[in-house]
Amino acid sequence: MATPNTPLWEVFIRSRNGLAHKHVGSLHANDATMALQAARDIYTRRGEGLSIWVVPSSAITASDPAEKGMMFEPAESKIYRHPTFYEVPEEVGHM
Amino acid sequence: MSCANIQVSETPLVLYTLRRADDALILGHRLSEWCGHAPMLEEDMALSNIALDLIGQARELYSYAAKVEGKDNDEDKFAYLRDVRQYRNLLLVEQPNGDFAQTLVRQFFYSAFADLYWRAMMSSRDTTLAAIAAKSEKESAYHLRHASEWIIRLGDGTDESHRRAQGAIDHLWAFTGEMFSVDDGERALIQAGIAIDPASLRARWLTTLSDVAGEATLELPRNEWMQQGGRFGRHSEHLGHLLSELQSMQRTFPGLTW
């Protein structure tokens, strides 16, 4: 059984044409090697990825949902921070 | 399609191909029995993935056997309409799942062989077998890694997991010799460059086993006596039960399709 003693891992996959690893889900495994194997078996069955990261869930420091007003609302009124006032040249590619 | 057993013209190449197809189908079916029952969700998926790899290998090999035979048979008929005595798989792969350790040790013994076998078969003079080998080799390489990591953790885990893993090794050891034996028909295929001599893989197979067992603090048995018979249709009592489940639909509703 996946007892409470089996650590939880977060899984990140970089897709075939993706530029960055994206969070896809989590799983239980006893160590990093087994977590990587399980991630391959669970999250790449349909050719989703070319690279996998696994990170212990306990290593993640998360923001407090109760503080979202303080954390995120101040940015909402500052539309001048969005780069929408000029054209990005084609040659620049992905930003 | 009737539900009666088919007749197979077992020329050396047909028989050789069917033996490998049967290994893959029966082991794949055994692993599929874990679907929904594995100790954890992650392993449920892993074992089902391996089962699907093996059944995929079986399909390609059956299709090729049908083509070589050139009769009315096809992959479904080979799978569903042959009785126990017509199956040619290794005794190892039909052994019951037992506990998780027994399933993983069986997988480890087989995959350690299959990994070497398919890699060597990539240079077969038979281009179809070489192509099947090229695809299967990558699958088997992962199966071996998956099983090896589990053997290490079971052996070097708790007293209970160590006891079960060692028990499984001792129990299944006598079924490993069959992987390395050949008959006259296969000897001729080996000489023709179509098959490879499995005996040439045994030393490397043993090295893989010793390395993993060493890390797992497990011991490989020293007994040399080996069970034989599967390649000639002489099976343990377990295969009949497996086939009765695997074939029940086609035997009950002949020609049934999805």
Interface residues (C-beta under 8 A of the other chain):
Chain A: M1 A2 T6 L27 H28 A29 N30 T33 M34 Q37 A38 R40 D41 I42 R45
Chain B: P39 M40 L41 E42 E43 M45 A46 N49 Y142 R145 H146 E149 R153
